[in-house]
């Protein structure tokens, strides 16, 4: 579990998503047509939790 946590922290830092600066997408922000595909180390459960916490969809690819 510790390894999963470390990998998740590394991924978030690479994406620039920190608790202090991250804002989930909402209706007041302009539409952004960019699409990101990110492989999360730790499996489907970690990917689902990260997507849920971040306000994104987990497509399960």
Secondary structure, 3 states (H helix, E strand, C coil): CHHHHHHHHHHHHHHCCCCCCCCCCCCCCCCCCCCCCCCCCCCHHHHHHHHHHHCCCCCCC
